[in-house]
Amino acid sequence: MTNCIFCRIVSGQIPSKRVHEDAEVVAFEDANPAAPTHILVVPRRHLATLDDSSDADAGLLGRLVVVARQIAAKRDLAGGYRLVMNVHAGAGQSVFHVHLHVLGGRTFGWPPG
């Protein structure tokens, strides 16, 4: 997807501060962080929303969570961190490429939003 900003980051067309990359997933610092630690974990393959995934994507979606956990451990977020995936604009999704936010380094309230 040539007009997807995350596809362009994954391909290297747009520079990012990467913290992880493997065959399926890329993780990078959010350009507008909402917490002291704010990392985006994205699949290399374009999926616009979680609703565009299928049962065949279970491994990939699980990989996003595993990478998020690894990042949290490396960033010493043992005191707590939040994982967020917004699905569709009504929930706050602004980039239509599946991504998981890893947020930490401060106290979070509940309920969010």
KEKOL-219260 format. One record per atom (N, C-alpha, C): atom name; residue in one letter; x, y, z. Coordinates in pm, 1 decimal. Layout:
BEGIN
ATOM   atome   residu          X          Y          Z
ATOM      CA        A          X          Y          Z
...
This chain:
BEGIN
ATOM   atome   residu          X          Y          Z
ATOM       N        M       86.1     -117.7        0.0
ATOM      CA        M        0.0        0.0        0.0
ATOM       C        M       90.1      123.1        0.0
ATOM       N        T       99.8      189.3     -111.1
ATOM      CA        T      191.5      302.2     -124.4
ATOM       C        T      148.1      424.9      -44.9
ATOM       N        N       20.0      435.6       -9.0
ATOM      CA        N      -24.8      552.8       65.2
ATOM       C        N      -34.6      526.2      215.0
ATOM       N        C       -0.1      407.5      261.9
ATOM      CA        C       -5.3      373.7      404.2
ATOM       C        C      126.3      414.6      470.0
ATOM       N        I      118.3      502.8      568.4
ATOM      CA        I      239.9      551.6      633.7
ATOM       C        I      316.5      438.5      702.3
ATOM       N        F      246.3      341.6      761.9
ATOM      CA        F      317.0      232.9      828.7
ATOM       C        F      382.2      139.1      728.0
ATOM       N        C      320.1      117.2      613.9
ATOM      CA        C      385.1       38.1      508.8
ATOM       C        C      511.8      107.9      461.5
ATOM       N        R      506.6      239.3      452.9
ATOM      CA        R      624.0      315.3      410.3
ATOM       C        R      733.4      313.9      517.2
ATOM       N        I      695.0      313.8      644.8
ATOM      CA        I      793.8      300.7      752.4
ATOM       C        I      855.5      161.1      748.2
ATOM       N        V      772.9       58.7      735.9
ATOM      CA        V      822.4      -79.5      730.4
ATOM       C        V      920.3      -97.5      614.8
ATOM       N        S      890.1      -38.9      499.5
ATOM      CA        S      976.6      -54.5      381.9
ATOM       C        S     1103.2       31.2      388.9
ATOM       N        G     1107.7      124.8      484.7
ATOM      CA        G     1224.0      211.7      498.0
ATOM       C        G     1212.9      341.3      420.6
ATOM       N        Q     1102.8      363.5      350.4
ATOM      CA        Q     1083.5      488.7      276.5
ATOM       C        Q     1072.3      607.6      370.2
ATOM       N        I     1018.3      584.9      488.4
ATOM      CA        I     1008.7      688.4      591.8
ATOM       C        I     1095.0      640.8      707.8
ATOM       N        P     1187.9      724.3      753.7
ATOM      CA        P     1274.2      682.1      864.3
ATOM       C        P     1195.7      669.5      995.0
ATOM       N        S     1242.1      578.9     1079.2
ATOM      CA        S     1182.4      561.2     1211.0
ATOM       C        S     1290.6      517.3     1307.6
ATOM       N        K     1259.7      531.0     1435.0
ATOM      CA        K     1350.2      484.7     1539.2
ATOM       C        K     1305.9      343.3     1577.0
ATOM       N        R     1359.5      243.8     1504.8
ATOM      CA        R     1318.6      104.6     1523.2
ATOM       C        R     1378.4       47.8     1651.0
ATOM       N        V     1295.5      -31.1     1718.2
ATOM      CA        V     1341.2      -98.6     1839.0
ATOM       C        V     1337.7     -250.1     1822.4
ATOM       N        H     1273.2     -296.6     1715.9
ATOM      CA        H     1266.0     -440.5     1688.4
ATOM       C        H     1226.7     -459.7     1542.3
ATOM       N        E     1281.1     -563.7     1482.3
ATOM      CA        E     1230.6     -607.6     1352.4
ATOM       C        E     1266.1     -753.2     1332.7
ATOM       N        D     1172.2     -824.9     1273.6
ATOM      CA        D     1193.2     -963.7     1237.5
ATOM       C        D     1118.0     -989.0     1107.2
ATOM       N        A     1103.1    -1113.1     1069.0
ATOM      CA        A     1040.9    -1145.8      940.5
ATOM       C        A      894.8    -1103.2      931.9
ATOM       N        E      825.4    -1093.3     1045.3
ATOM      CA        E      682.8    -1063.4     1044.0
ATOM       C        E      645.3     -926.9     1099.2
ATOM       N        V      729.0     -870.1     1186.3
ATOM      CA        V      690.0     -755.7     1267.4
ATOM       C        V      800.2     -650.7     1271.0
ATOM       N        V      758.7     -523.9     1275.5
ATOM      CA        V      849.4     -411.9     1298.3
ATOM       C        V      792.8     -331.1     1414.3
ATOM       N        A      880.7     -285.8     1503.2
ATOM      CA        A      838.4     -200.6     1614.8
ATOM       C        A      924.9      -75.8     1615.9
ATOM       N        F      860.2       37.0     1641.4
ATOM      CA        F      931.6      164.4     1637.7
ATOM       C        F      869.3      263.2     1735.6
ATOM       N        E      948.0      362.4     1771.9
ATOM      CA        E      902.0      468.7     1862.6
ATOM       C        E      790.5      548.0     1795.3
ATOM       N        D      685.7      579.6     1871.2
ATOM      CA        D      577.9      664.1     1820.4
ATOM       C        D      630.6      806.7     1806.0
ATOM       N        A      599.7      870.7     1695.8
ATOM      CA        A      646.4     1007.8     1670.2
ATOM       C        A      579.9     1109.4     1762.6
ATOM       N        N      462.1     1078.4     1813.8
ATOM      CA        N      388.6     1165.7     1906.4
ATOM       C        N      351.9     1085.5     2030.8
ATOM       N        P      449.9     1060.4     2117.9
ATOM      CA        P      426.1      969.9     2229.7
ATOM       C        P      322.1     1021.4     2329.7
ATOM       N        A      240.1      926.7     2378.2
ATOM      CA        A      138.2      956.1     2478.9
ATOM       C        A      183.6      911.0     2617.6
ATOM       N        A      305.0      859.9     2626.9
ATOM      CA        A      363.1      814.0     2752.6
ATOM       C        A      514.8      815.0     2736.2
ATOM       N        P      589.2      809.2     2847.8
ATOM      CA        P      735.7      805.7     2835.0
ATOM       C        P      785.4      693.3     2744.4
ATOM       N        T      721.7      577.8     2751.0
ATOM      CA        T      747.8      471.0     2654.4
ATOM       C        T      623.4      457.8     2568.5
ATOM       N        H      639.0      473.9     2438.5
ATOM      CA        H      527.1      457.5     2344.7
ATOM       C        H      583.8      400.1     2216.0
ATOM       N        I      567.1      269.3     2203.3
ATOM      CA        I      619.5      195.1     2088.7
ATOM       C        I      501.8      142.4     2007.9
ATOM       N        L      513.3      146.0     1877.2
ATOM      CA        L      413.4       86.8     1788.5
ATOM       C        L      469.1      -43.8     1733.1
ATOM       N        V      389.7     -148.8     1742.9
ATOM      CA        V      428.1     -280.7     1692.1
ATOM       C        V      334.3     -310.2     1575.8
ATOM       N        V      390.2     -326.1     1455.9
ATOM      CA        V      308.6     -341.3     1335.2
ATOM       C        V      351.3     -464.7     1256.3
ATOM       N        P      256.2     -530.3     1191.4
ATOM      CA        P      294.5     -639.3     1102.6
ATOM       C        P      355.4     -582.3      974.0
ATOM       N        R      448.3     -653.9      916.0
ATOM      CA        R      504.4     -610.1      787.7
ATOM       C        R      396.6     -612.0      679.4
ATOM       N        R      310.5     -710.9      685.7
ATOM      CA        R      202.3     -724.2      587.5
ATOM       C        R       89.3     -628.4      623.6
ATOM       N        H       37.3     -562.8      522.6
ATOM      CA        H      -69.8     -465.9      545.6
ATOM       C        H     -201.3     -535.9      576.9
ATOM       N        L     -257.6     -501.2      690.7
ATOM      CA        L     -394.9     -533.5      728.8
ATOM       C        L     -452.7     -401.9      777.1
ATOM       N        A     -558.9     -354.6      717.0
ATOM      CA        A     -611.3     -222.7      752.6
ATOM       C        A     -663.2     -217.8      896.2
ATOM       N        T     -744.7     -314.2      935.8
ATOM      CA        T     -798.2     -318.0     1071.8
ATOM       C        T     -797.7     -462.2     1120.8
ATOM       N        L     -818.4     -478.6     1248.8
ATOM      CA        L     -829.5     -612.7     1304.2
ATOM       C        L     -943.3     -689.1     1237.3
ATOM       N        D    -1047.9     -618.5     1199.4
ATOM      CA        D    -1160.9     -683.0     1133.1
ATOM       C        D    -1126.9     -735.2      994.4
ATOM       N        D    -1014.3     -695.7      939.0
ATOM      CA        D     -970.3     -746.7      809.4
ATOM       C        D     -885.0     -872.6      824.5
ATOM       N        S     -859.4     -912.9      947.8
ATOM      CA        S     -781.3    -1034.0      969.9
ATOM       C        S     -872.8    -1156.4      964.7
ATOM       N        S     -810.2    -1271.6      955.5
ATOM      CA        S     -884.9    -1397.8      954.6
ATOM       C        S     -822.7    -1490.4     1057.9
ATOM       N        D     -882.3    -1604.8     1075.3
ATOM      CA        D     -826.5    -1704.1     1167.1
ATOM       C        D     -684.3    -1741.6     1126.9
ATOM       N        A     -653.4    -1733.6      999.6
ATOM      CA        A     -519.0    -1765.0      951.2
ATOM       C        A     -414.9    -1664.7     1001.4
ATOM       N        D     -459.8    -1549.2     1049.1
ATOM      CA        D     -369.6    -1445.7     1100.0
ATOM       C        D     -343.1    -1457.5     1249.2
ATOM       N        A     -395.3    -1560.8     1313.2
ATOM      CA        A     -380.0    -1575.0     1459.0
ATOM       C        A     -233.4    -1574.0     1501.0
ATOM       N        G     -147.4    -1641.6     1427.9
ATOM      CA        G       -4.7    -1643.7     1461.0
ATOM       C        G       58.0    -1505.9     1452.0
ATOM       N        L       24.0    -1433.0     1348.2
ATOM      CA        L       77.3    -1297.7     1330.2
ATOM       C        L       28.9    -1205.3     1441.7
ATOM       N        L      -98.6    -1211.6     1473.7
ATOM      CA        L     -153.3    -1126.7     1579.5
ATOM       C        L      -92.3    -1162.5     1714.9
ATOM       N        G      -70.7    -1291.0     1737.5
ATOM      CA        G       -2.7    -1332.9     1859.4
ATOM       C        G      140.7    -1283.5     1863.8
ATOM       N        R      204.6    -1282.1     1748.6
ATOM      CA        R      342.9    -1232.9     1741.5
ATOM       C        R      350.8    -1086.9     1784.3
ATOM       N        L      250.7    -1005.3     1748.0
ATOM      CA        L      249.0     -865.1     1791.2
ATOM       C        L      254.3     -856.1     1943.2
ATOM       N        V      176.1     -940.3     2010.4
ATOM      CA        V      171.0     -937.8     2156.8
ATOM       C        V      302.7     -987.9     2216.4
ATOM       N        V      360.1    -1092.3     2159.7
ATOM      CA        V      487.9    -1145.0     2209.4
ATOM       C        V      597.2    -1039.1     2196.1
ATOM       N        V      603.1     -972.2     2083.2
ATOM      CA        V      703.3     -866.5     2063.9
ATOM       C        V      678.5     -752.0     2162.0
ATOM       N        A      552.4     -716.8     2185.2
ATOM      CA        A      519.6     -612.4     2282.5
ATOM       C        A      571.4     -650.2     2421.5
ATOM       N        R      552.4     -775.6     2461.0
ATOM      CA        R      601.4     -821.6     2590.7
ATOM       C        R      753.0     -813.4     2598.4
ATOM       N        Q      821.0     -850.8     2490.5
ATOM      CA        Q      967.3     -844.5     2487.6
ATOM       C        Q     1015.3     -700.0     2500.1
ATOM       N        I      947.7     -609.6     2431.8
ATOM      CA        I      984.2     -467.4     2439.9
ATOM       C        I      962.4     -416.0     2581.8
ATOM       N        A      850.1     -451.3     2642.9
ATOM      CA        A      822.5     -408.3     2779.9
ATOM       C        A      931.4     -457.2     2875.3
ATOM       N        A      977.4     -579.3     2856.4
ATOM      CA        A     1084.4     -632.9     2941.6
ATOM       C        A     1213.8     -555.7     2920.3
ATOM       N        K     1247.1     -527.9     2794.9
ATOM      CA        K     1370.4     -453.8     2765.0
ATOM       C        K     1365.2     -311.0     2817.5
ATOM       N        R     1245.3     -252.0     2820.5
ATOM      CA        R     1227.7     -114.4     2868.6
ATOM       C        R     1203.5     -108.2     3019.5
ATOM       N        D     1213.0     -222.5     3086.2
ATOM      CA        D     1195.4     -231.8     3231.5
ATOM       C        D     1060.4     -174.9     3275.8
ATOM       N        L      954.5     -222.3     3211.4
ATOM      CA        L      819.1     -178.6     3244.3
ATOM       C        L      749.0     -278.5     3336.3
ATOM       N        A      826.7     -346.1     3421.2
ATOM      CA        A      771.3     -448.2     3509.8
ATOM       C        A      666.2     -391.9     3604.5
ATOM       N        G      670.3     -261.7     3631.8
ATOM      CA        G      571.0     -199.4     3718.9
ATOM       C        G      435.3     -185.2     3653.9
ATOM       N        G      427.2     -207.1     3525.6
ATOM      CA        G      300.8     -201.5     3453.5
ATOM       C        G      313.7     -131.8     3319.8
ATOM       N        Y      238.8     -181.1     3226.3
ATOM      CA        Y      232.5     -120.5     3093.8
ATOM       C        Y       97.3     -153.2     3034.3
ATOM       N        R       63.3      -81.7     2929.3
ATOM      CA        R      -65.7     -100.5     2863.7
ATOM       C        R      -43.3     -132.5     2717.5
ATOM       N        L     -122.1     -228.1     2666.9
ATOM      CA        L     -126.0     -258.5     2523.9
ATOM       C        L     -260.4     -211.6     2472.6
ATOM       N        V     -258.5     -138.2     2360.6
ATOM      CA        V     -381.9      -84.2     2303.4
ATOM       C        V     -383.6     -111.6     2154.1
ATOM       N        M     -497.4     -161.6     2106.7
ATOM      CA        M     -521.1     -172.8     1963.0
ATOM       C        M     -657.3     -109.3     1936.2
ATOM       N        N     -656.7        1.9     1867.0
ATOM      CA        N     -780.8       68.1     1828.5
ATOM       C        N     -829.7        7.7     1697.3
ATOM       N        V     -958.6      -17.8     1688.6
ATOM      CA        V    -1016.1      -79.8     1569.8
ATOM       C        V    -1125.7       10.7     1515.6
ATOM       N        H    -1098.9       72.2     1402.4
ATOM      CA        H    -1187.0      165.7     1331.2
ATOM       C        H    -1179.5      306.5     1393.1
ATOM       N        A    -1219.0      403.3     1316.4
ATOM      CA        A    -1208.3      543.3     1354.9
ATOM       C        A    -1285.5      575.2     1482.6
ATOM       N        G    -1400.6      513.1     1501.4
ATOM      CA        G    -1480.9      540.0     1620.1
ATOM       C        G    -1410.8      502.7     1749.7
ATOM       N        A    -1313.0      415.0     1742.7
ATOM      CA        A    -1234.8      375.1     1859.9
ATOM       C        A    -1101.2      447.9     1865.8
ATOM       N        G    -1074.9      535.2     1768.7
ATOM      CA        G     -952.1      613.1     1770.0
ATOM       C        G     -845.2      568.1     1672.4
ATOM       N        Q     -875.0      469.1     1587.2
ATOM      CA        Q     -774.1      428.3     1488.8
ATOM       C        Q     -759.0      538.1     1385.7
ATOM       N        S     -636.7      589.9     1371.4
ATOM      CA        S     -612.9      697.5     1274.9
ATOM       C        S     -523.3      653.4     1160.1
ATOM       N        V     -445.9      546.3     1179.9
ATOM      CA        V     -366.5      487.8     1072.6
ATOM       C        V     -425.2      349.7     1046.6
ATOM       N        F     -471.2      327.9      925.2
ATOM      CA        F     -540.0      204.3      893.4
ATOM       C        F     -443.1       97.0      844.0
ATOM       N        H     -363.2       53.7      938.7
ATOM      CA        H     -269.6      -58.5      929.5
ATOM       C        H     -266.1     -110.8     1072.7
ATOM       N        V     -303.6     -235.3     1092.8
ATOM      CA        V     -308.9     -290.7     1227.4
ATOM       C        V     -181.3     -256.0     1303.3
ATOM       N        H     -196.5     -210.4     1427.0
ATOM      CA        H      -81.4     -181.8     1510.8
ATOM       C        H     -119.9     -189.8     1657.5
ATOM       N        L      -22.4     -224.3     1736.9
ATOM      CA        L      -38.7     -236.5     1879.9
ATOM       C        L       47.4     -129.7     1945.7
ATOM       N        H      -13.2      -51.7     2033.6
ATOM      CA        H       59.9       48.9     2111.0
ATOM       C        H      111.5      -17.0     2238.7
ATOM       N        V      238.2        2.8     2268.1
ATOM      CA        V      296.5      -37.1     2396.0
ATOM       C        V      322.7       92.3     2471.8
ATOM       N        L      249.6      112.0     2579.9
ATOM      CA        L      257.9      234.9     2657.4
ATOM       C        L      304.2      203.9     2798.8
ATOM       N        G      398.8      281.6     2848.9
ATOM      CA        G      446.9      259.6     2984.8
ATOM       C        G      526.6      376.9     3035.2
ATOM       N        G      572.5      363.7     3158.0
ATOM      CA        G      655.1      468.4     3217.2
ATOM       C        G      576.0      572.3     3295.0
ATOM       N        R      446.1      551.8     3308.9
ATOM      CA        R      362.7      639.8     3391.1
ATOM       C        R      242.0      559.0     3436.8
ATOM       N        T      167.3      615.1     3532.5
ATOM      CA        T       46.2      550.5     3581.5
ATOM       C        T      -68.1      580.0     3485.5
ATOM       N        F     -149.7      479.1     3460.1
ATOM      CA        F     -265.3      493.9     3371.2
ATOM       C        F     -392.8      482.0     3452.9
ATOM       N        G     -493.6      557.0     3412.2
ATOM      CA        G     -622.6      549.4     3478.8
ATOM       C        G     -714.6      451.2     3409.2
ATOM       N        W     -826.2      421.6     3475.5
ATOM      CA        W     -928.7      335.5     3417.1
ATOM       C        W    -1063.7      392.8     3451.2
ATOM       N        P    -1156.0      402.8     3363.3
ATOM      CA        P    -1146.4      352.6     3226.7
ATOM       C        P    -1070.6      449.9     3136.4
ATOM       N        P    -1010.7      397.5     3029.7
ATOM      CA        P     -941.4      485.0     2934.9
ATOM       C        P    -1042.4      560.0     2849.1
ATOM       N        G     -994.0      661.5     2780.0
ATOM      CA        G    -1077.2      730.5     2681.8
ATOM       C        G    -1158.4      841.6     2732.4
